[in-house]
C-alpha cells in the first residue's frame, strides 16, 4: 500500500479487510509482508493465474502449513495420477447416491438442532446452530459417532488454528499438534473397524478404495479424513451465517428468496463471491514471477486474497454490492470449475466439496427460512467478523416470531 506502515497483520485490517482491498489492488498489486516474509496478491487476474499455473506455483508450502496436523500428506499437496485417483475417491463420496443420503443427514440435523430454539424466538445462528450443525453433518457423512461432536470440534479447532494462523506461538503450535495427535488416535481404531466391516459411509469408501491396485494406507486414510473434516466444517457455518446476514441486510432480496426458494443457489453463490469464507490460499513460487513490474522471488510464499479478487471491478460490475441477480454471477457455474468467483479456488485443487456445500447450504436454508418468520438481528447485537485466513461472523444473534412447540412440523 502507499502507506509503508500498512500491514495485513494489523488489528485494523483484521477488523475489516474489505476496506483495504481496493487500495491493495490499485496501489500495491504485490504486497510484501516483512514479518512473515510472504507476498499477497489481490487482483482477480493475478489470483487466477497463481491458482491455475501449477508449474510456477505449487502447494509445496502445505508440507509445513498442513501436513503436521493432517498426520500425512493432504490432497492439496498431491499432483498427477495420485491426486487424480484420490480426489476421485473423495468426489465419489460426495456425489450421486451418496449425496442423496447426505442431504437426508442435513435435514435430520437441522430439525434436531433448531427445535429447542423455535419456541424462544431467538437463536445465535453461529454458536447455537451453525457450528454444531457443521460438525454433526460431517460426522454423519464420514460415519463417525455424533456423540463425539464436542470432542472432535475441540480437536478440529486446534488443527484449523495450525493451518490458518499466520503467526503461531510455540505454545499454540504445541497445543495444535496435541489436538492433531489425539484426533489421529481417535480415528485409528475406527479405520481398523471399517476395514474389517465396511459400511456405506465415506470412511468405509476410503478404506476399501484402491489406487494403482494398492489400498490406501492407514496414514493416507487418516490424512484424507482430517482433510475432509477441516475442509467441510470450517467454511460451513460461516457460509450459512453470512447468507442470512446478507439477506437480512437486504430485505427486498430476502423477500424474493422467501417467495421463490429456487433463488437460494443464486443467494448462496453471491454470498460466496461477496464474502468468501476462505479468504487466503497459499502457494509457493517455484521461479521468479512478475506481476505488473513487481517480482515475487522464487521460493517465496504467495497468498491469494480471495476476498479482494472477488471484489475486483475488472471481474464483477459494482463488486461491493450484494446482488443475487447480478448478471456476471452465473449461478449454475458458480459451483463448478467454470465459476467466475474464486471462493472455491481454481484449477487442479479447486474444492471437491463444492456440490456438497451447495446442497448442504441450500437444504438447511430452505428449512430454516420458513421457520424463522420475521427474522431480524437481535436488538443491541454488535456484528463482528473474525479471521484472516478463514473469516466469518463471531456470532449472529437473530430474533424471529416464536413457534409453538410441536407446531413446526419437523418430526
Ligand atoms: C462453502 C464451503 C466451502 C468452501 C468456501 C471451500 C473452499 C475451498 C477452497 C478455496 C479450496 C482450494 C484450496 C487450494 O487451492 O489450496 C478447497 C479445496 C478443498 N475442499 Fe473445499 N470448501 C468448501 C466446502 C468443502 C466441503 C463440504 C468439502 C468436503 C468434502 C471440501 C473439501 C475440500 C478438499 C478435500 C479440498 C482439496 C482439494 C484438492 O486439493 O484437490 N470443501 N475448498
Boltz pocket constraint, residues with backbone or C-beta under 6 A from the ligand:
constraints:
  - pocket:
      binder: B
      contacts: [[A, 59], [A, 75], [A, 76], [A, 77], [A, 87], [A, 90], [A, 94], [A, 227], [A, 228], [A, 231], [A, 232], [A, 233], [A, 235], [A, 236], [A, 239], [A, 276], [A, 277], [A, 278], [A, 281], [A, 282], [A, 342], [A, 343], [A, 344], [A, 345], [A, 346], [A, 348], [A, 349], [A, 350], [A, 351], [A, 352], [A, 353], [A, 354], [A, 356], [A, 357]]
      max_distance: 6.0
